[in-house]
């Protein structure tokens, strides 16, 4: 009887260890999948194109304190600031090909759609325009990073269309930084734009995203 109890406990112990190892294996597998690198390294002489609206151009600060300028200092890469204040995605799509031709970037950081949302434009059209911009860049061999902007609601997260685009096109997405900064007055120069600290924080988060996905 005692032997049977000991054997039973031994079997239970083995099963417990098997369950623990199985759980560890699944956890490591999920972490590996979650850390998939979607970008290749940008060469030391490579150009990064920061394409977008006022949050890219740097409304609220001097040009040297815009996020592209800060990102250039952080990465040691040339970062072209191609932001136009007030631009909607339809206008961005119309000018992107010319900007790409002039700058010949290895990677594009796409931050647009905020003005579409503020002006209550069709979100399906906004998504369509952003998708076309991503396709245009990829057709030229340019890697793309997408930055999401919040919905037109107080304390809202990035609009769902950004995560949808990131999944459909398999591009990295920075979904939190804009929403996070907008919620904190200490990072803002007005209701929708940032100050030096805000753009600096934005550049730091984008730099980290580029590192995490293998671009730096």
BELGI-V389921 format. One record per pair of residues at least 12 apart in sequence whose C-alpha atoms are under 6 Angstrom apart, sorted by sequence separation. I is the first residue (numbers start at 1). GAP is how many residues later the second one is. If there is no record, write none. Layout:
I/GAP, I/GAP
This chain:
68/13, 148/14, 158/17, 157/22, 89/24, 57/26, 145/26, 147/26, 56/27, 57/27, 88/27, 145/27, 146/27, 147/27, 148/27, 88/28, 149/29, 150/29, 49/30, 50/30, 53/30, 54/30, 47/31, 48/31, 49/31, 50/31, 51/31, 52/31, 53/31, 54/31, 47/32, 50/32, 51/32, 53/32, 53/34, 107/35, 109/35, 114/35, 106/36, 107/36, 108/36, 109/36, 110/36, 111/36, 107/37, 109/37, 89/40, 93/40, 49/56, 48/57, 47/58, 50/58, 51/58, 47/59, 48/59, 49/59, 50/59, 51/59, 52/59, 46/60, 48/60, 52/60, 60/129, 65/131, 67/132, 71/132, 66/133, 60/135, 67/136, 41/173, 42/173, 39/174, 40/174, 41/174, 38/175, 39/175, 40/175, 41/175, 37/176, 39/176, 37/177
